[in-house]
Amino acid sequence: MVLSEKEIFSQTKMKYYLTFAWRNLWRNKKRTLLATSSVLFAVFFATAFRSTQYGQHDYMIKSSVSMYTGYLQIQGKGYWDERSFDYSFEQSESLSAMLMQIPRITTINPRIESVALVSHELETRISPVTGIDPESEHAMSGLRKKLVKGIYLTDSSQGILISEGLAERLRVGVGDSVILYGQGYQGVTAAAQLPVEGILRFPIPKMNNASVYLSLAKSQSLFNTYNRVTCIAVMIDNEKNMPAIQANLSTTIGTNLIVMSWEEMSPELVQMIQADVASEIIIMFILYLIIGFGIFGTVMMMTIERTREFGLLISLGMKRARLLLVTTIEALLVSLIGAVAGTLVAFPLVYYLYLNPIPLTGDAAKAMLVYGFDPIIPFSVEVSVFTSQSVAVFIVALAASLYPLFFIRKIQPVSALQGRGTWTGTHMRRKGKWSIFSFLSKSEKDKNSSSTSRGGVK
């Protein structure tokens, strides 16, 4: 492609302006570093704060879906409202094969969920009882890692896993037997004496005080459900793919089954996140306001400091439009350098905290446990965390950099060179406005006159 003479001249001129602006930045290194640092720290703090927000929300969602619901859940129609075995459904091999063939689905976890009385000698407690596929459950929730005593379940296990708090209340240990008593499919009485094969420890008090797990085959035998399950939890690779997968499943699984998302099954969590987002918007607005004033103060100081320089350039014949262009390029370069540097400084710290979340203690930890989450402050390393904050602070910095444009447009070369401010004295008197430089110049003049008078008296 051959460029015209006009295009070549335009590119050469722009390159000249870029070079001129770049050299002008480093003519006064302290001033440039000060402006760049203000943008750097703004990006750093905004990124760190936003990372905690994203991390907290992601952690709450992942904890909920992995321990309880899954991203999606296949159920019989009416089960979610009634929670009865009468709304269970048969888990056929063709259904399982079809689910695993759908792209983006990583794990399917069939479950039988019920509630039963758990007894040992004179102690009796009511507890949720869950029949699980041991390996699928571990892939989804990491249940094997919660084991503190005994052995983990297998597909053919005849015993149970019991939570530590419930074991203490029933005064049982590994090898002891407990009696489960509840209601099975079609009203059949479900009762059995089962050995305790292992004890689980959960950080969440609610789960640690009442949880019983047994193998899927044993639970189907206990509750007389044959090959039926109450739900199939579905895990996917990315939450963003959930709507598409849910729509696909809804059209392929049949008319007697429904697909529910974690948002439908956990409305309290959705409301909590929405309320948190609303408060975070207010906090981010205040943060950006503080950042904006900080950057604007730095830019204003730098601009006022260069009043004589601007007046001299205009006096030597430099057009205001070109001076405005050079100043704008300088602002762009300072903002860009600060935004990139802030991102580079923030990433190592955020990544370290992503791998090593900050533990909470005291009342804050208790509050987190009440809501069913581990007491930690997680961080996120999503690309959008860094890019969005860099762009946002970059825009704020550019907005603050508009001040030199108005300053240069109204500057009077003679007044600037004499240190009398931006406007002439006549213009200021007519408008009823006085600049800080005019005030200082007047004060210095009065001081000099006073000194001269005292000298004359002597």
C-alpha positions as CSV (number, residue, x, y, z in Angstrom):
1,M,0.0,0.0,0.0
2,V,1.5,3.3,-1.1
3,L,0.9,6.3,1.2
4,S,0.2,9.8,-0.2
5,E,2.5,12.7,0.6
6,K,-0.1,14.1,2.9
7,E,-0.5,10.9,4.9
8,I,3.3,10.6,5.2
9,F,3.5,14.2,6.5
10,S,0.6,13.6,9.0
11,Q,2.3,10.4,10.4
12,T,5.7,12.2,10.6
13,K,4.0,15.1,12.5
14,M,2.3,12.8,14.9
15,K,5.5,11.0,15.6
16,Y,7.2,14.3,16.3
17,Y,4.4,15.2,18.8
18,L,4.8,11.9,20.5
19,T,8.5,12.3,20.8
20,F,8.2,15.8,22.0
21,A,5.6,14.8,24.6
22,W,7.7,11.8,25.8
23,R,10.9,13.9,26.2
24,N,8.9,16.6,27.9
25,L,7.7,14.1,30.5
26,W,11.2,13.1,31.5
27,R,12.5,16.6,31.5
28,N,11.1,16.8,35.0
29,K,11.3,13.3,36.3
30,K,10.0,14.0,39.8
31,R,6.9,15.6,38.4
32,T,6.2,12.7,36.0
33,L,6.9,10.1,38.7
34,L,4.5,11.9,41.1
35,A,1.7,11.9,38.5
36,T,2.4,8.3,37.5
37,S,2.4,7.2,41.1
38,S,-1.0,8.7,41.8
39,V,-2.5,6.7,39.0
40,L,-0.4,3.6,40.0
41,F,-1.7,3.6,43.6
42,A,-5.2,4.3,42.4
43,V,-5.2,1.2,40.1
44,F,-3.5,-0.9,42.8
45,F,-6.1,-0.2,45.5
46,A,-9.1,-0.4,43.1
47,T,-7.8,-3.7,41.8
48,A,-7.2,-5.2,45.2
49,F,-10.7,-4.1,46.4
50,R,-12.4,-5.4,43.3
51,S,-10.6,-8.7,43.5
52,T,-12.0,-9.3,47.0
53,Q,-15.5,-8.6,45.7
54,Y,-15.2,-11.0,42.8
55,G,-13.5,-13.5,44.9
56,Q,-16.1,-13.4,47.7
57,H,-18.9,-13.9,45.2
58,D,-17.2,-16.7,43.3
59,Y,-16.4,-18.4,46.5
60,M,-19.9,-18.2,47.9
61,I,-21.3,-19.6,44.6
62,K,-18.7,-22.4,44.3
63,S,-19.1,-23.4,48.0
64,S,-22.9,-23.6,47.6
65,V,-23.0,-25.5,44.4
66,S,-20.2,-28.0,45.4
67,M,-21.6,-28.8,48.8
68,Y,-25.3,-28.6,48.2
69,T,-27.0,-28.2,44.8
70,G,-24.5,-28.4,41.9
71,Y,-24.7,-25.7,39.2
72,L,-27.8,-27.6,37.8
73,Q,-30.0,-30.3,39.2
74,I,-32.3,-32.7,37.5
75,Q,-35.4,-33.6,39.5
76,G,-38.8,-35.1,39.1
77,K,-41.6,-32.6,38.7
78,G,-42.9,-31.6,42.1
79,Y,-39.9,-32.9,44.1
80,W,-38.5,-29.5,45.1
81,D,-41.8,-28.4,46.7
82,E,-42.8,-31.8,48.3
83,R,-39.4,-33.4,49.0
84,S,-41.0,-36.8,48.8
85,F,-39.8,-40.1,47.3
86,D,-43.0,-40.2,45.4
87,Y,-41.4,-37.7,43.0
88,S,-38.2,-39.6,42.6
89,F,-37.2,-40.9,39.1
90,E,-35.3,-43.8,37.6
91,Q,-31.7,-43.2,36.8
92,S,-31.2,-45.1,33.6
93,E,-27.9,-45.8,31.9
94,S,-29.1,-44.0,28.8
95,L,-29.8,-40.9,30.9
96,S,-26.3,-40.9,32.5
97,A,-24.7,-41.5,29.1
98,M,-26.6,-38.7,27.5
99,L,-25.6,-36.3,30.3
100,M,-21.9,-37.1,30.0
101,Q,-21.9,-36.6,26.3
102,I,-23.0,-33.0,26.6
103,P,-20.0,-30.6,26.3
104,R,-19.0,-28.5,29.3
105,I,-20.5,-31.0,31.8
106,T,-17.7,-32.3,34.1
107,T,-19.5,-34.4,36.7
108,I,-22.9,-35.9,37.3
109,N,-23.7,-36.9,40.9
110,P,-26.9,-38.9,41.6
111,R,-28.2,-38.6,45.1
112,I,-31.0,-39.8,47.4
113,E,-31.8,-37.1,49.9
114,S,-34.0,-37.7,52.9
115,V,-34.3,-37.1,56.7
116,A,-34.3,-39.8,59.4
117,L,-34.0,-40.4,63.1
118,V,-30.5,-41.6,64.1
119,S,-30.3,-43.5,67.4
120,H,-27.6,-45.0,69.6
121,E,-28.6,-46.5,72.9
122,L,-30.5,-43.7,74.7
123,E,-29.6,-40.9,72.4
124,T,-31.6,-40.0,69.3
125,R,-31.2,-37.1,66.8
126,I,-32.8,-36.1,63.6
127,S,-30.4,-35.7,60.7
128,P,-30.3,-35.3,56.9
129,V,-29.4,-38.7,55.3
130,T,-27.8,-38.7,51.8
131,G,-27.2,-41.6,49.6
132,I,-24.2,-40.9,47.3
133,D,-22.0,-42.3,44.6
134,P,-18.7,-42.1,46.6
135,E,-16.4,-41.1,43.8
136,S,-18.9,-38.7,42.1
137,E,-19.6,-37.0,45.5
138,H,-15.8,-36.6,46.1
139,A,-15.3,-35.1,42.7
140,M,-18.1,-32.6,43.3
141,S,-17.7,-31.7,47.0
142,G,-14.3,-33.1,48.1
143,L,-16.0,-35.3,50.7
144,R,-13.1,-37.6,51.2
145,K,-11.0,-34.7,52.4
146,K,-13.4,-34.2,55.3
147,L,-12.7,-37.7,56.7
148,V,-10.9,-37.5,60.1
149,K,-11.4,-41.1,61.3
150,G,-12.2,-44.5,59.7
151,I,-12.4,-45.3,56.0
152,Y,-14.2,-43.7,53.1
153,L,-17.2,-45.3,51.5
154,T,-17.2,-47.5,48.4
155,D,-20.0,-48.5,46.1
156,S,-20.6,-51.7,48.1
157,S,-20.2,-50.2,51.6
158,Q,-22.8,-51.3,54.1
159,G,-22.0,-48.7,56.7
160,I,-22.3,-45.0,57.0
161,L,-20.2,-41.8,57.4
162,I,-21.4,-39.6,60.2
163,S,-20.4,-36.0,61.0
164,E,-18.2,-35.3,64.0
165,G,-20.7,-33.2,65.9
166,L,-23.5,-35.8,65.5
167,A,-21.1,-38.6,66.6
168,E,-20.3,-36.7,69.8
169,R,-24.0,-36.2,70.5
170,L,-24.8,-39.8,69.9
171,R,-21.6,-40.9,71.7
172,V,-20.5,-43.2,68.9
173,G,-17.2,-43.9,67.2
174,V,-15.9,-45.9,64.3
175,G,-17.1,-49.4,64.6
176,D,-20.2,-48.6,66.6
177,S,-23.6,-49.2,65.2
178,V,-26.5,-46.7,64.9
179,I,-30.2,-47.2,64.0
180,L,-31.7,-45.2,61.1
181,Y,-35.4,-44.9,61.1
182,G,-37.5,-43.0,58.5
183,Q,-39.9,-43.3,55.6
184,G,-39.1,-44.7,52.2
185,Y,-40.7,-44.9,48.8
186,Q,-44.5,-45.1,48.7
187,G,-44.7,-44.9,52.5
188,V,-42.6,-47.9,53.3
189,T,-40.9,-47.9,56.7
190,A,-37.2,-47.5,56.3
191,A,-35.2,-48.9,59.3
192,A,-31.8,-50.5,59.6
193,Q,-28.9,-50.9,62.0
194,L,-25.7,-49.8,60.3
195,P,-22.1,-49.6,61.4
196,V,-20.2,-46.3,61.5
197,E,-17.3,-46.6,59.0
198,G,-16.0,-43.1,59.2
199,I,-16.3,-39.7,60.8
200,L,-16.4,-36.5,58.9
201,R,-15.5,-33.0,60.1
202,F,-17.1,-30.0,58.4
203,P,-16.1,-26.4,59.1
204,I,-19.8,-25.3,58.9
205,P,-21.5,-26.0,62.3
206,K,-24.9,-26.8,60.7
207,M,-23.4,-29.6,58.6
208,N,-21.0,-30.8,61.3
209,N,-23.9,-31.3,63.8
210,A,-26.1,-33.3,61.5
211,S,-24.9,-35.2,58.5
212,V,-25.1,-38.9,57.5
213,Y,-23.9,-40.4,54.3
214,L,-24.2,-43.9,52.9
215,S,-23.6,-45.5,49.5
216,L,-26.2,-45.0,46.8
217,A,-26.9,-48.8,46.6
218,K,-27.4,-49.1,50.3
219,S,-29.6,-46.0,50.5
220,Q,-31.8,-47.4,47.6
221,S,-32.2,-50.6,49.5
222,L,-32.9,-48.8,52.8
223,F,-35.5,-46.5,51.4
224,N,-36.9,-49.1,49.0
225,T,-36.4,-46.9,45.9
226,Y,-34.9,-49.7,43.7
227,N,-33.0,-47.8,40.9
228,R,-34.6,-44.5,41.6
229,V,-32.9,-41.3,42.8
230,T,-34.3,-38.0,44.1
231,C,-31.9,-35.8,42.0
232,I,-28.8,-35.7,39.8
233,A,-26.5,-32.8,40.6
234,V,-24.6,-31.5,37.5
235,M,-21.3,-29.7,37.6
236,I,-20.0,-27.7,34.7
237,D,-16.7,-26.2,33.7
238,N,-17.8,-22.5,33.8
239,E,-20.8,-20.8,35.3
240,K,-21.1,-18.7,32.2
241,N,-22.2,-21.8,30.2
242,M,-25.0,-22.6,32.7
243,P,-27.9,-21.0,30.8
244,A,-27.1,-22.7,27.5
245,I,-26.6,-26.1,29.2
246,Q,-29.9,-25.7,31.2
247,A,-31.8,-24.9,28.0
248,N,-30.2,-27.9,26.2
249,L,-31.1,-30.3,29.1
250,S,-34.6,-29.0,29.4
251,T,-35.4,-30.1,25.8
252,T,-33.7,-33.5,26.0
253,I,-34.4,-35.1,29.4
254,G,-38.1,-35.7,29.0
255,T,-41.4,-34.2,30.1
256,N,-41.5,-35.8,33.6
257,L,-38.2,-34.2,34.7
258,I,-37.1,-30.6,35.2
259,V,-33.8,-28.9,35.4
260,M,-33.2,-26.3,38.1
261,S,-30.3,-23.9,38.4
262,W,-28.5,-23.1,41.6
263,E,-30.1,-19.6,41.5
264,E,-33.6,-21.2,41.6
265,M,-32.6,-23.5,44.4
266,S,-30.7,-20.9,46.5
267,P,-32.7,-17.6,46.2
268,E,-31.3,-16.5,49.6
269,L,-27.8,-16.6,48.2
270,V,-28.8,-14.7,45.1
271,Q,-30.4,-12.0,47.3
272,M,-27.3,-11.8,49.5
273,I,-25.0,-11.3,46.4
274,Q,-27.4,-8.7,44.9
275,A,-27.4,-6.7,48.2
276,D,-23.6,-7.0,48.4
277,V,-23.3,-5.8,44.8
278,A,-25.5,-2.8,45.6
279,S,-23.3,-1.8,48.6
280,E,-20.2,-2.4,46.6
281,I,-21.3,0.0,43.8
282,I,-21.6,2.8,46.4
283,I,-18.2,1.9,47.9
284,M,-16.6,1.9,44.4
285,F,-18.2,5.2,43.6
286,I,-16.7,6.8,46.7
287,L,-13.4,5.1,46.0
288,Y,-13.3,6.5,42.4
289,L,-14.4,9.9,43.7
290,I,-11.4,9.9,46.1
291,I,-9.1,8.7,43.3
292,G,-10.4,11.3,41.0
293,F,-9.8,14.2,43.4
294,G,-6.3,12.8,44.2
295,I,-5.4,12.6,40.5
296,F,-7.0,16.0,39.8
297,G,-5.0,17.6,42.6
298,T,-1.8,16.2,41.2
299,V,-2.6,17.4,37.7
300,M,-3.6,20.9,38.8
301,M,-0.4,21.3,40.8
302,M,1.7,20.1,37.8
303,T,-0.2,22.5,35.5
304,I,0.1,25.6,37.7
305,E,3.8,24.7,38.2
306,R,4.3,24.9,34.4
307,T,2.5,28.3,33.9
308,R,5.8,30.1,32.9
309,E,6.7,27.2,30.6
310,F,3.3,27.4,28.8
311,G,3.6,31.2,28.5
312,L,7.1,31.0,27.1
313,L,6.1,28.5,24.4
314,I,3.1,30.5,23.3
315,S,5.3,33.7,23.2
316,L,7.8,31.9,21.0
317,G,5.1,31.2,18.5
318,M,3.8,27.7,19.4
319,K,0.1,27.5,18.5
320,R,-2.3,26.8,21.4
321,A,-3.8,23.9,19.5
322,R,-0.4,22.2,19.2
323,L,0.4,22.9,22.8
324,L,-3.0,21.4,23.8
325,L,-2.2,18.3,21.7
326,V,1.2,17.8,23.3
327,T,-0.3,18.3,26.8
328,T,-3.1,15.7,26.0
329,I,-0.5,13.2,24.7
330,E,1.5,13.7,28.0
331,A,-1.7,13.0,30.0
332,L,-2.4,9.9,27.9
333,L,1.2,8.6,28.4
334,V,1.2,9.3,32.2
335,S,-2.2,7.7,32.6
336,L,-1.2,4.7,30.5
337,I,2.1,4.2,32.3
338,G,0.4,4.5,35.7
339,A,-2.4,2.1,34.8
340,V,0.0,-0.6,33.4
341,A,2.4,-0.2,36.3
342,G,-0.5,-0.4,38.8
343,T,-1.7,-3.7,37.3
344,L,1.8,-5.2,37.3
345,V,2.3,-4.2,40.9
346,A,-1.2,-5.5,42.0
347,F,-1.1,-8.9,40.2
348,P,1.7,-10.6,42.3
349,L,-0.1,-9.6,45.6
350,V,-3.5,-10.6,44.4
351,Y,-2.3,-13.9,43.0
352,Y,-0.6,-14.7,46.3
353,L,-3.8,-13.9,48.2
354,Y,-5.7,-16.0,45.7
355,L,-3.6,-19.0,46.6
356,N,-3.5,-18.1,50.3
357,P,-6.8,-16.5,51.3
358,I,-6.8,-14.3,54.4
359,P,-8.4,-16.3,57.4
360,L,-11.0,-14.5,59.5
361,T,-11.3,-14.8,63.3
362,G,-13.6,-13.7,66.0
363,D,-17.2,-12.4,65.3
364,A,-16.5,-12.1,61.6
365,A,-15.6,-15.8,61.4
366,K,-18.7,-16.8,63.3
367,A,-20.9,-14.7,61.0
368,M,-19.4,-16.5,57.9
369,L,-20.0,-19.9,59.5
370,V,-23.6,-19.0,60.3
371,Y,-24.2,-18.5,56.5
372,G,-22.5,-21.8,55.7
373,F,-19.1,-20.6,54.4
374,D,-15.5,-21.0,55.5
375,P,-14.3,-17.9,57.4
376,I,-11.8,-16.6,54.8
377,I,-11.4,-13.6,52.5
378,P,-10.9,-15.1,49.0
379,F,-9.5,-13.2,46.1
380,S,-10.1,-13.5,42.4
381,V,-7.6,-13.4,39.5
382,E,-10.0,-13.1,36.7
383,V,-8.7,-11.0,33.8
384,S,-11.7,-8.6,34.0
385,V,-10.7,-7.7,37.6
386,F,-7.4,-6.1,36.3
387,T,-8.6,-4.8,33.0
388,S,-11.8,-3.1,34.3
389,Q,-10.0,-1.3,37.1
390,S,-7.1,-0.2,34.8
391,V,-9.6,1.1,32.2
392,A,-11.7,2.8,34.9
393,V,-8.8,4.6,36.6
394,F,-7.4,5.5,33.1
395,I,-10.6,7.2,32.2
396,V,-10.7,9.0,35.6
397,A,-7.1,10.2,35.0
398,L,-8.0,11.4,31.5
399,A,-11.0,13.3,32.8
400,A,-8.7,15.0,35.4
401,S,-6.3,15.8,32.6
402,L,-8.8,18.0,30.9
403,Y,-7.9,20.8,33.4
404,P,-4.7,21.7,31.5
405,L,-6.7,22.1,28.3
406,F,-8.9,24.8,29.8
407,F,-5.9,26.3,31.5
408,I,-3.9,26.6,28.3
409,R,-6.9,27.9,26.3
410,K,-7.2,31.0,28.6
411,I,-3.6,31.6,29.4
412,Q,-2.1,35.0,28.7
413,P,1.6,34.8,27.8
414,V,2.7,38.1,29.4
415,S,0.8,37.5,32.6
416,A,2.2,33.9,32.8
417,L,5.8,35.1,32.2
418,Q,5.4,37.7,34.9
419,G,3.9,35.1,37.3
420,R,0.6,37.0,37.5
421,G,-1.6,33.9,36.6
422,T,-3.7,32.9,33.7
423,W,-5.7,36.0,32.9
424,T,-4.7,39.7,32.6
425,G,-5.5,42.0,35.4
426,T,-8.0,44.0,33.4
427,H,-9.9,40.8,32.4
428,M,-9.9,39.6,36.0
429,R,-11.3,42.8,37.4
430,R,-14.0,42.8,34.8
431,K,-15.0,39.3,35.6
432,G,-14.5,39.8,39.4
433,K,-12.1,36.9,39.6
434,W,-8.6,36.7,40.9
435,S,-6.1,33.9,40.5
436,I,-3.9,32.6,43.2
437,F,-0.8,33.9,41.3
438,S,-2.3,37.4,41.1
439,F,-2.9,37.4,44.9
440,L,0.6,36.2,45.6
441,S,2.1,38.8,43.2
442,K,0.2,41.5,45.0
443,S,1.3,40.3,48.4
444,E,4.9,40.2,47.3
445,K,4.6,43.7,45.9
446,D,3.1,45.0,49.2
447,K,5.9,43.3,51.1
448,N,8.6,44.8,48.9
449,S,7.0,48.3,49.2
450,S,6.9,47.9,53.0
451,S,10.6,46.9,53.1
452,T,11.5,49.9,50.9
453,S,9.6,52.3,53.2
454,R,11.3,51.0,56.3
455,G,14.6,51.3,54.5
456,G,13.8,55.0,53.7
457,V,13.0,55.8,57.4
458,K,16.3,54.4,58.4
